[in-house]
Amino acid sequence: MKTSKINLKDIDIVLVMNPEKDVLIRAIDYFNRNMKDHNFEYLMQNAPFDYSVAESWYQDQINEMAFRIVGITVVKEVIAVAHLRIFHGKASHTAKLGVTVDSNYRNKGIAKKICEELFIIGKASGIERVEALPINRNEPAIKLLKSLGFLTEGVASRKYKEGDNHYHDCLYMTKFL
C-alpha cells in the first residue's frame, strides 16, 4: 500500500494506492452513503455494495487485475475512489477507468489528479490504452475525460438502464498513454 499527499484548493488529501481491506471497506461505505443520498446520479450501480466486494477488490489488486486509488481527507473521510481495471489476454495492454468524487469535493481538481496518478502507474505496468464509458449526458465526466486527453470513438446505444424502461447511451472514450 503506497500513499502520497496532495493539496488541492486548500484541501489536504492522502492518496492511497492499492489500499488494504480496511480502507476498501471505508470506500464501500463511501459509495453506499453517496448512493443513498443520490449523489452518484451516473453510477451504473443501483443497489448498495456488500462488504464482500472489499475482498474481491483486494484480490484484484493482488492479482494485478486492477489498480485502485482511494482519496482520504486528513480526518480519515473517503472522498474519492478510482480504478484502472486491466483486461487480459490479447487486450492486456488496455484498462478501463472508473473515478468518482464525493459531491462536496467536486470541481477542485481531485479526479484529474487521481487519474493522472493512475495513468503513471498504469503506463509503468504496461498499459497503453485506457477506456472510459461515461453516460452521454454526464457532461462533468465528459469534460474531465477530454481534459485528460480522451477522445470519443463511438456510442454504446442503450448501455445504461435507469429504472424499468429508461435507457441512456454511453460514449466510448479512449486515451493512449
C-alpha positions as CSV (number, residue, x, y, z in Angstrom):
1,M,0.0,0.0,0.0
2,K,1.6,3.3,-1.2
3,T,0.4,6.7,-0.1
4,S,1.1,10.2,-1.3
5,K,-0.1,13.6,0.0
6,I,-1.5,16.3,-2.2
7,N,-3.1,19.7,-1.5
8,L,-5.7,21.0,-3.9
9,K,-7.5,24.3,-3.2
10,D,-6.6,24.1,0.5
11,I,-7.8,20.5,0.9
12,D,-5.2,18.1,2.2
13,I,-5.7,14.7,0.7
14,V,-3.9,11.4,1.1
15,L,-4.0,9.2,-2.0
16,V,-3.9,5.5,-1.0
17,M,-2.7,3.3,-3.8
18,N,-3.9,-0.3,-3.8
19,P,-5.3,0.0,-0.2
20,E,-5.7,-2.6,2.4
21,K,-9.1,-4.2,3.1
22,D,-10.0,-1.8,5.9
23,V,-9.7,1.2,3.6
24,L,-11.6,-0.7,0.9
25,I,-14.4,-1.2,3.4
26,R,-14.4,2.5,4.1
27,A,-14.6,3.1,0.3
28,I,-17.7,0.8,0.2
29,D,-19.2,2.9,3.0
30,Y,-18.5,6.0,0.9
31,F,-20.2,4.5,-2.2
32,N,-23.2,3.4,-0.2
33,R,-23.6,6.7,1.6
34,N,-23.5,8.6,-1.7
35,M,-25.9,6.2,-3.4
36,K,-28.3,6.6,-0.5
37,D,-28.1,10.4,-0.8
38,H,-28.4,10.3,-4.6
39,N,-25.1,12.0,-5.1
40,F,-24.0,9.5,-7.8
41,E,-26.5,10.1,-10.5
42,Y,-24.5,8.4,-13.1
43,L,-23.0,5.4,-11.2
44,M,-24.0,2.2,-13.0
45,Q,-24.9,0.6,-9.7
46,N,-28.4,0.9,-8.1
47,A,-28.1,-1.3,-5.1
48,P,-25.7,-0.8,-2.2
49,F,-22.4,-2.6,-2.3
50,D,-22.0,-5.6,0.1
51,Y,-18.8,-5.7,2.2
52,S,-17.8,-8.9,0.4
53,V,-16.9,-6.7,-2.5
54,A,-13.9,-5.4,-0.5
55,E,-12.4,-8.9,-0.7
56,S,-12.8,-9.2,-4.5
57,W,-11.4,-5.6,-4.9
58,Y,-8.4,-6.6,-2.7
59,Q,-7.8,-9.8,-4.7
60,D,-8.0,-7.9,-8.0
61,Q,-5.1,-5.7,-6.7
62,I,-3.1,-8.7,-5.6
63,N,-3.6,-10.4,-8.9
64,E,-2.8,-7.2,-10.8
65,M,-6.2,-7.2,-12.4
66,A,-6.8,-3.6,-11.2
67,F,-5.0,-0.6,-9.7
68,R,-7.1,1.4,-7.2
69,I,-6.6,4.7,-5.5
70,V,-8.7,6.0,-2.6
71,G,-8.6,9.7,-1.7
72,I,-8.9,10.4,2.0
73,T,-9.0,13.7,3.9
74,V,-6.9,14.3,7.0
75,V,-9.9,13.4,9.2
76,K,-9.9,9.9,7.5
77,E,-13.0,10.6,5.4
78,V,-13.0,8.8,2.0
79,I,-13.9,11.4,-0.6
80,A,-12.9,9.8,-3.9
81,V,-12.3,6.3,-5.4
82,A,-10.8,5.5,-8.8
83,H,-9.6,2.4,-10.5
84,L,-8.0,1.0,-13.6
85,R,-9.4,-2.4,-14.3
86,I,-6.9,-4.3,-16.6
87,F,-8.1,-6.5,-19.4
88,H,-6.4,-9.8,-20.0
89,G,-5.3,-11.9,-23.0
90,K,-4.8,-10.0,-26.2
91,A,-6.2,-6.8,-24.6
92,S,-3.8,-6.9,-21.6
93,H,-2.4,-3.5,-22.7
94,T,-5.9,-2.0,-22.1
95,A,-7.6,-0.9,-18.9
96,K,-11.0,0.6,-18.0
97,L,-11.1,3.8,-16.0
98,G,-13.6,4.5,-13.2
99,V,-13.5,7.5,-11.0
100,T,-15.9,9.2,-8.6
101,V,-15.6,12.1,-6.2
102,D,-17.9,13.0,-3.3
103,S,-20.3,15.8,-4.3
104,N,-18.9,18.0,-1.5
105,Y,-15.4,17.9,-3.1
106,R,-16.1,18.1,-6.8
107,N,-14.6,20.8,-9.2
108,K,-11.4,21.0,-7.1
109,G,-9.1,19.0,-9.4
110,I,-9.2,15.8,-7.3
111,A,-10.5,13.5,-10.0
112,K,-8.0,14.8,-12.5
113,K,-5.0,14.4,-10.1
114,I,-6.1,10.9,-9.2
115,C,-6.5,9.9,-12.8
116,E,-3.0,11.3,-13.7
117,E,-1.6,9.2,-10.8
118,L,-3.3,6.1,-12.2
119,F,-2.0,6.8,-15.7
120,I,1.6,6.9,-14.4
121,I,1.2,3.6,-12.5
122,G,-0.7,2.0,-15.5
123,K,1.9,3.1,-18.0
124,A,4.7,1.7,-15.8
125,S,2.8,-1.6,-15.7
126,G,2.5,-1.9,-19.5
127,I,-0.9,-0.3,-20.0
128,E,-1.0,1.6,-23.3
129,R,-4.7,2.2,-23.8
130,V,-7.3,3.4,-21.2
131,E,-11.1,3.3,-21.9
132,A,-13.9,5.1,-20.2
133,L,-17.7,4.8,-20.8
134,P,-19.5,7.8,-19.5
135,I,-23.2,8.3,-19.9
136,N,-23.7,10.7,-22.8
137,R,-25.5,13.3,-20.6
138,N,-22.8,13.2,-17.9
139,E,-21.2,16.5,-19.0
140,P,-18.8,16.8,-16.0
141,A,-17.3,13.4,-16.7
142,I,-17.0,14.0,-20.4
143,K,-15.4,17.4,-19.7
144,L,-12.9,15.7,-17.3
145,L,-12.1,13.0,-19.7
146,K,-11.5,15.4,-22.6
147,S,-9.2,17.5,-20.3
148,L,-7.2,14.3,-19.7
149,G,-6.8,13.7,-23.4
150,F,-9.6,11.2,-24.1
151,L,-11.2,11.1,-27.5
152,T,-14.6,9.8,-28.3
153,E,-14.5,6.7,-30.5
154,G,-18.2,5.8,-30.7
155,V,-21.5,5.4,-28.9
156,A,-22.8,2.4,-27.0
157,S,-26.6,2.6,-27.6
158,R,-28.9,1.9,-24.6
159,K,-25.9,0.8,-22.5
160,Y,-27.2,2.3,-19.2
161,K,-30.6,1.4,-17.8
162,E,-32.3,3.7,-15.3
163,G,-35.5,2.4,-13.7
164,D,-37.6,-0.1,-15.6
165,N,-37.7,1.3,-19.2
166,H,-35.4,4.3,-19.4
167,Y,-32.2,3.8,-21.3
168,H,-29.2,6.1,-21.9
169,D,-26.4,5.9,-24.5
170,C,-22.8,5.9,-23.3
171,L,-19.7,7.3,-25.1
172,Y,-16.7,5.0,-25.9
173,M,-13.8,7.3,-24.9
174,T,-10.1,6.3,-25.1
175,K,-6.7,7.7,-24.2
176,F,-3.3,6.3,-25.2
177,L,-0.7,6.5,-22.6
